[in-house]
Amino acid sequence: MDPALLREREAFRKKAFATPVIENKKKKEVTEDESKKKPKPPPKSTAVAPRIDATNYKHMSGSSQYKFGVLAKIVKHLKTLHQDGADHALSLEDILDETNQLDVGIKISQWLRTEALGSNPKIEVTPDGKYAFKPPYRIRDRKGLLKLLRQTDLKGFGGILLDDIQESLPNHEKVLKVLEKDIVYITRPIDKKKILFFNDKTAHMPIDEEFQKLWRSVAVDGIDDNKIEEYLEKQGIRSMQDTSLKVMPAKLKRKAAPKKRTFKKPRDNEHLKEILEEYE
């Protein structure tokens, strides 16, 4: 065979074998560049979103407001029962049932049992773990109210707020209507609240009509004691000069005179008697 053809054949084979290898390298380089350019997708989160349904939507937000709303309903219900004349205590389950609040969670029930109901000033806890309304005063009827007003008047405590009587006394409207002649109502000017006083009929005394007219004709609203005292002094009346408390001046302590020091002779050292007499 012609050696020239053999050389051409070998050169062709070398070229054929070399061409596929060069194409594969280019493809690998291109694929590597593309993989670098493509952004990586974010990792999938495994957290599960909270479910919202009809049983837990109240607890999702405003949990503290919801808790105190439950407590307010309980206090109002126990107060209404007391004002209607009920004197029995209820368990927490019975209270939640009567107030249509059985859907409260375990945490709120535990909070009511251990903290809220026991520390509320309007609720008292019985020894058997039940709850009742705690009124400001322990009165149940007309006699109890009269006794309370009389004792308050005798001790000089003044009157009692009508709001406290309404909270404490069952069926207070009927009782107050019956005792209309035995009670005096005074409206407090600061907050317009009514205060009840015992009408002590033994302190009543007849007063001359002329004196009543003179008393009512003198207007002292907005006048303090100093201005009233000045007016009385101008009229020659000095009845108010000794009404104020007298402040006695503090007594000055006198310094005691220094005591003269005397030299005491020794009792037992008789052998030093002559020496001591020389120094004297």
SEDO-479501 format. One record per residue (C-alpha): residue in three letters; x, y, z. Coordinates in steps of 0.2 Angstrom, whole numbers, padded with zeros to 4 digits. Each point is the difference from the previous one (the first is absolute). Example, Ala and Ser with C-alpha at 12.3 -4.5 7.8 and 13.67 -1.06 7.14 Angstrom:
<nodes>
+------+-------+-------+-------+
: resn :    xx :    yy :    zz :
+------+-------+-------+-------+
:  ALA :  0062 : -0022 :  0039 :
:  SER :  0006 :  0017 : -0003 :
+------+-------+-------+-------+
</nodes>
This chain:
<nodes>
+------+-------+-------+-------+
: resn :    xx :    yy :    zz :
+------+-------+-------+-------+
:  MET :  0000 :  0000 :  0000 :
:  ASP :  0006 :  0018 : -0004 :
:  PRO :  0008 :  0007 :  0015 :
:  ALA : -0007 :  0017 : -0004 :
:  LEU : -0018 : -0007 :  0002 :
:  LEU :  0004 : -0008 :  0016 :
:  ARG :  0006 :  0017 :  0007 :
:  GLU : -0015 :  0009 : -0005 :
:  ARG : -0011 : -0014 :  0008 :
:  GLU :  0009 :  0001 :  0016 :
:  ALA : -0002 :  0019 :  0000 :
:  PHE : -0018 : -0001 : -0003 :
:  ARG : -0003 : -0013 :  0014 :
:  LYS :  0010 :  0011 :  0012 :
:  LYS : -0011 :  0015 : -0005 :
:  ALA : -0016 : -0010 :  0002 :
:  PHE :  0005 : -0006 :  0017 :
:  ALA :  0005 :  0017 :  0006 :
:  THR : -0016 :  0009 : -0006 :
:  PRO : -0013 : -0008 :  0012 :
:  VAL :  0011 :  0003 :  0015 :
:  ILE :  0001 :  0019 : -0003 :
:  GLU : -0019 :  0001 : -0002 :
:  ASN : -0003 : -0009 :  0017 :
:  LYS :  0011 :  0012 :  0010 :
:  LYS : -0009 :  0015 : -0007 :
:  LYS : -0017 : -0007 :  0005 :
:  LYS :  0007 : -0003 :  0018 :
:  GLU :  0006 :  0018 :  0001 :
:  VAL : -0016 :  0007 : -0006 :
:  THR : -0011 : -0010 :  0012 :
:  GLU :  0012 :  0005 :  0015 :
:  ASP : -0002 :  0018 : -0005 :
:  GLU : -0019 : -0001 : -0001 :
:  SER : -0001 : -0009 :  0017 :
:  LYS :  0009 :  0015 :  0007 :
:  LYS : -0011 :  0013 : -0007 :
:  LYS : -0017 : -0008 :  0005 :
:  PRO : -0006 :  0006 :  0017 :
:  LYS : -0003 : -0013 :  0013 :
:  PRO : -0018 : -0002 :  0005 :
:  PRO : -0004 :  0005 :  0019 :
:  PRO : -0001 : -0015 :  0012 :
:  LYS : -0017 : -0006 :  0004 :
:  SER : -0006 :  0005 :  0018 :
:  THR : -0006 : -0014 :  0011 :
:  ALA : -0010 :  0011 :  0011 :
:  VAL : -0019 : -0003 :  0000 :
:  ALA : -0011 :  0016 :  0001 :
:  PRO : -0012 :  0000 :  0015 :
:  ARG : -0018 : -0006 : -0004 :
:  ILE : -0014 :  0013 :  0003 :
:  ASP : -0017 : -0008 :  0004 :
:  ALA : -0015 :  0004 :  0011 :
:  THR :  0007 : -0007 :  0016 :
:  ASN :  0016 :  0010 :  0001 :
:  TYR : -0003 :  0017 : -0009 :
:  LYS : -0003 :  0009 :  0016 :
:  HIS :  0017 : -0006 :  0007 :
:  MET :  0010 :  0006 : -0015 :
:  SER :  0001 :  0018 :  0005 :
:  GLY : -0005 :  0010 :  0015 :
:  SER :  0002 : -0014 :  0012 :
:  SER :  0001 :  0011 :  0015 :
:  GLN : -0015 :  0010 : -0005 :
:  TYR : -0010 : -0016 : -0002 :
:  LYS :  0005 : -0007 :  0017 :
:  PHE : -0005 :  0016 :  0009 :
:  GLY : -0016 :  0000 : -0010 :
:  VAL : -0004 : -0018 :  0007 :
:  LEU :  0004 :  0006 :  0018 :
:  ALA : -0011 :  0015 : -0002 :
:  LYS : -0015 : -0010 : -0005 :
:  ILE :  0003 : -0012 :  0015 :
:  VAL :  0000 :  0015 :  0012 :
:  LYS : -0015 :  0008 : -0008 :
:  HIS : -0010 : -0017 :  0001 :
:  LEU :  0004 : -0003 :  0018 :
:  LYS : -0005 :  0018 :  0005 :
:  THR : -0016 : -0002 : -0009 :
:  LEU : -0004 : -0017 :  0009 :
:  HIS :  0004 :  0009 :  0017 :
:  GLN : -0011 :  0015 : -0004 :
:  ASP : -0014 : -0012 : -0004 :
:  GLY :  0001 : -0009 :  0017 :
:  ALA :  0011 : -0015 : -0004 :
:  ASP :  0011 : -0005 :  0014 :
:  HIS :  0009 : -0016 : -0006 :
:  ALA :  0017 : -0001 : -0008 :
:  LEU :  0004 : -0008 : -0017 :
:  SER :  0014 : -0010 : -0007 :
:  LEU :  0010 :  0007 : -0014 :
:  GLU : -0008 : -0013 : -0012 :
:  ASP : -0018 :  0006 :  0005 :
:  ILE :  0005 :  0018 : -0002 :
:  LEU :  0007 : -0003 : -0018 :
:  ASP : -0015 : -0010 : -0004 :
:  GLU : -0013 :  0014 :  0006 :
:  THR :  0010 :  0013 : -0009 :
:  ASN :  0001 : -0010 : -0016 :
:  GLN :  0019 :  0000 :  0000 :
:  LEU :  0004 : -0019 :  0000 :
:  ASP :  0011 :  0003 : -0016 :
:  VAL :  0014 :  0008 :  0010 :
:  GLY :  0017 : -0009 : -0001 :
:  ILE :  0009 : -0010 :  0014 :
:  LYS :  0013 :  0014 :  0002 :
:  ILE : -0014 :  0013 :  0004 :
:  SER : -0009 : -0012 :  0012 :
:  GLN :  0016 : -0003 :  0009 :
:  TRP :  0003 :  0019 :  0001 :
:  LEU : -0017 :  0003 :  0007 :
:  ARG :  0001 : -0014 :  0013 :
:  THR :  0018 :  0004 :  0006 :
:  GLU :  0002 :  0019 : -0002 :
:  ALA : -0015 :  0011 : -0006 :
:  LEU : -0015 : -0006 :  0010 :
:  GLY :  0010 : -0001 :  0017 :
:  SER :  0008 :  0017 : -0001 :
:  ASN : -0016 :  0009 : -0006 :
:  PRO : -0007 :  0012 :  0013 :
:  LYS : -0018 : -0003 : -0006 :
:  ILE :  0001 : -0019 :  0002 :
:  GLU :  0003 : -0011 :  0015 :
:  VAL :  0005 : -0018 :  0000 :
:  THR : -0009 : -0013 :  0012 :
:  PRO :  0010 : -0014 :  0009 :
:  ASP : -0007 : -0013 : -0013 :
:  GLY :  0008 :  0010 : -0015 :
:  LYS : -0016 :  0009 : -0006 :
:  TYR : -0003 :  0018 : -0004 :
:  ALA : -0012 :  0013 :  0006 :
:  PHE : -0002 :  0019 : -0001 :
:  LYS :  0008 :  0010 :  0013 :
:  PRO : -0011 :  0015 :  0005 :
:  PRO :  0007 :  0016 :  0008 :
:  TYR : -0011 : -0003 :  0015 :
:  ARG : -0008 : -0016 :  0007 :
:  ILE : -0019 :  0005 :  0000 :
:  ARG : -0014 : -0011 : -0006 :
:  ASP : -0016 :  0010 :  0005 :
:  ARG : -0008 :  0016 :  0007 :
:  LYS :  0006 : -0003 :  0018 :
:  GLY :  0018 : -0003 : -0005 :
:  LEU :  0000 :  0016 : -0010 :
:  LEU : -0008 :  0010 :  0015 :
:  LYS :  0013 : -0007 :  0012 :
:  LEU :  0014 :  0004 : -0012 :
:  LEU : -0005 :  0018 : -0002 :
:  ARG : -0003 :  0002 :  0019 :
:  GLN :  0017 : -0007 :  0004 :
:  THR :  0008 :  0011 : -0013 :
:  ASP : -0008 :  0015 :  0007 :
:  LEU :  0004 : -0004 :  0018 :
:  LYS :  0018 : -0003 : -0003 :
:  GLY :  0002 :  0017 : -0010 :
:  PHE :  0004 : -0008 : -0016 :
:  GLY : -0013 :  0010 : -0010 :
:  GLY : -0010 : -0007 : -0014 :
:  ILE :  0001 : -0015 : -0012 :
:  LEU :  0001 :  0001 : -0019 :
:  LEU : -0016 : -0005 : -0009 :
:  ASP :  0010 : -0010 : -0012 :
:  ASP :  0007 : -0011 :  0014 :
:  ILE : -0018 : -0003 :  0007 :
:  GLN : -0006 : -0005 : -0018 :
:  GLU :  0014 : -0013 : -0001 :
:  SER : -0002 : -0007 :  0017 :
:  LEU : -0019 :  0000 :  0003 :
:  PRO : -0011 : -0012 : -0010 :
:  ASN : -0016 :  0008 : -0007 :
:  HIS :  0007 :  0017 :  0006 :
:  GLU : -0013 :  0010 : -0009 :
:  LYS : -0015 : -0008 :  0010 :
:  VAL :  0010 :  0002 :  0016 :
:  LEU :  0005 :  0018 : -0003 :
:  LYS : -0018 :  0005 : -0004 :
:  VAL : -0006 : -0008 :  0017 :
:  LEU :  0013 :  0009 :  0010 :
:  GLU : -0002 :  0017 : -0009 :
:  LYS : -0004 :  0009 :  0016 :
:  ASP :  0015 : -0007 :  0010 :
:  ILE :  0013 :  0005 : -0013 :
:  VAL :  0007 :  0017 : -0005 :
:  TYR :  0007 :  0002 : -0018 :
:  ILE :  0014 :  0012 : -0003 :
:  THR :  0008 :  0003 : -0017 :
:  ARG :  0019 :  0002 :  0000 :
:  PRO :  0004 :  0015 : -0010 :
:  ILE :  0017 : -0007 : -0006 :
:  ASP : -0006 : -0014 : -0010 :
:  LYS : -0019 :  0001 :  0002 :
:  LYS : -0001 : -0017 :  0009 :
:  LYS : -0014 : -0002 :  0013 :
:  ILE :  0004 : -0004 :  0018 :
:  LEU : -0011 : -0008 :  0013 :
:  PHE : -0001 :  0006 :  0018 :
:  PHE : -0011 : -0006 :  0015 :
:  ASN : -0014 :  0011 :  0004 :
:  ASP :  0002 :  0002 :  0018 :
:  LYS : -0017 :  0006 :  0006 :
:  THR :  0006 :  0002 :  0018 :
:  ALA :  0011 :  0015 : -0006 :
:  HIS : -0015 :  0010 : -0007 :
:  MET : -0004 :  0016 :  0009 :
:  PRO : -0012 :  0014 : -0005 :
:  ILE :  0008 :  0015 : -0007 :
:  ASP : -0008 :  0017 : -0002 :
:  GLU : -0005 :  0005 : -0017 :
:  GLU :  0008 :  0017 :  0001 :
:  PHE :  0017 : -0008 :  0004 :
:  GLN : -0003 : -0012 : -0015 :
:  LYS : -0003 :  0015 : -0012 :
:  LEU :  0015 :  0009 :  0006 :
:  TRP :  0011 : -0015 : -0001 :
:  ARG : -0005 : -0004 : -0018 :
:  SER :  0001 :  0018 : -0005 :
:  VAL :  0019 :  0001 :  0004 :
:  ALA :  0010 : -0007 : -0015 :
:  VAL :  0017 : -0007 :  0004 :
:  ASP :  0004 : -0009 : -0016 :
:  GLY :  0017 :  0003 : -0006 :
:  ILE :  0005 :  0009 :  0016 :
:  ASP :  0014 : -0007 :  0011 :
:  ASP :  0002 :  0001 :  0019 :
:  ASN :  0012 :  0015 : -0001 :
:  LYS : -0013 :  0011 : -0009 :
:  ILE : -0013 : -0005 :  0011 :
:  GLU :  0011 :  0004 :  0015 :
:  GLU :  0004 :  0017 : -0007 :
:  TYR : -0019 :  0004 : -0003 :
:  LEU : -0004 : -0005 :  0018 :
:  GLU :  0014 :  0011 :  0007 :
:  LYS : -0007 :  0015 : -0010 :
:  GLN : -0017 : -0003 :  0008 :
:  GLY :  0008 : -0001 :  0017 :
:  ILE : -0002 : -0019 :  0003 :
:  ARG :  0015 : -0009 :  0005 :
:  SER : -0007 : -0017 :  0003 :
:  MET :  0012 : -0009 : -0012 :
:  GLN :  0016 :  0006 :  0007 :
:  ASP :  0003 : -0015 :  0011 :
:  THR : -0005 : -0013 : -0013 :
:  SER :  0017 : -0003 : -0007 :
:  LEU :  0013 : -0011 :  0008 :
:  LYS :  0012 :  0009 :  0011 :
:  VAL :  0018 : -0004 : -0004 :
:  MET :  0011 :  0001 :  0016 :
:  PRO :  0018 :  0005 : -0002 :
:  ALA :  0012 : -0013 :  0003 :
:  LYS :  0009 :  0002 :  0017 :
:  LEU :  0019 :  0004 : -0001 :
:  LYS :  0010 : -0012 :  0010 :
:  ARG :  0012 :  0009 :  0012 :
:  LYS :  0018 : -0007 :  0001 :
:  ALA :  0004 : -0007 :  0017 :
:  ALA :  0014 :  0008 :  0010 :
:  PRO :  0016 : -0010 :  0000 :
:  LYS :  0002 : -0010 :  0016 :
:  LYS :  0015 :  0004 :  0011 :
:  ARG :  0012 : -0014 :  0000 :
:  THR :  0005 : -0007 :  0017 :
:  PHE :  0015 : -0011 :  0004 :
:  LYS : -0006 : -0016 :  0008 :
:  LYS :  0012 : -0006 :  0014 :
:  PRO :  0004 : -0018 : -0001 :
:  ARG : -0008 : -0010 :  0014 :
:  ASP :  0012 : -0015 :  0002 :
:  ASN :  0017 :  0009 : -0003 :
:  GLU :  0002 :  0007 :  0018 :
:  HIS :  0019 : -0001 : -0002 :
:  LEU : -0001 :  0014 : -0014 :
:  LYS : -0011 :  0012 :  0011 :
:  GLU :  0015 :  0011 :  0005 :
:  ILE :  0006 :  0002 : -0018 :
:  LEU : -0017 :  0005 : -0005 :
:  GLU : -0002 :  0013 :  0013 :
:  GLU :  0016 :  0008 : -0006 :
:  TYR : -0007 :  0002 : -0017 :
:  GLU : -0016 :  0008 :  0007 :
+------+-------+-------+-------+
</nodes>
